[in-house]
Amino acid sequence: MAGVVLAQAGPFLAAALQQKTMPATLEVRCENGDCEMDMFEMHYTYDMPEEVGVTDFSCPYCGTTDDLAEIEL
């Protein structure tokens, strides 16, 4: 009987585990010499297309798009 209960709970447990995963992040630094922004981190709460990258964003401090670089750990 316990196996039946676990089998029925399977989809609910899987959904709960999916909600507990951390969103993807992108760590970025601004290389504009006049900018005070050291680095920032973007958290994706939804699936981002593979082709989306750091060049699709702008610095929240100085607004540049050309001087952003991904921080690779």
N, C-alpha and C positions, 0 to 999 in steps of 0.2 A: 504494500500500500504506500510506503514512503517513496518508492520509485515513481509512482504515479504522481504524487504531489510535486516532486522535484521536476519531473518532466513538464508538468503544467506551469511551473514557475519559471521554466527556462527562458521564454521570450521576455518576461518581465525583468529577470535578472540581467539578461543581455542588454536591455534598454537602460537599466540603471547603471551598468558598468560603462556604457557609452557616454552617459552624461557626466561621469566622473573623470573622464580623460581631460588632460590639459589642452587648451587650444594651441594651434601652431603659432609660433612667434617668429618675428623677423627683427633682428637687432641691427640698428642703423647708426652710422655716425655721419655728421656733417663736416666736410673738409673745407668749407668756406672759411678762409682765414679771418674774416670779419664777424663770423657768427659765434655766439656764446654757447650754442648747444653742443654739449659734449657727445651724447648719444641718446637714443630713445629706442623704445621697443614697441612693436606693434603686435597685438594679439588678434589672430583671426578667429572669429566665433562661427565661421562658416567655411565651406570649402572654397579655396581660391584656385583659379585655373593655374596650371603649371607655368604658363607663360607670364604670369604677373610677377613682377620683381621690384626691386628697389627703385628702378627708373620710373615706375608708375606713380611715385609718391613725391611729396615735397616736404622740405624741412618745416616743422611747425613754428620755428623761431624766426628764421630769415626768409623763408619761402622759396629758396632755391631748389631746383630739381637736378641741376647738373653736378652739384658737389656732394651728393649722397653716395655712401658706400656701405655695402652690407658688411657687418662684423661676423666673421666666420670663426667659430670656436674650435 
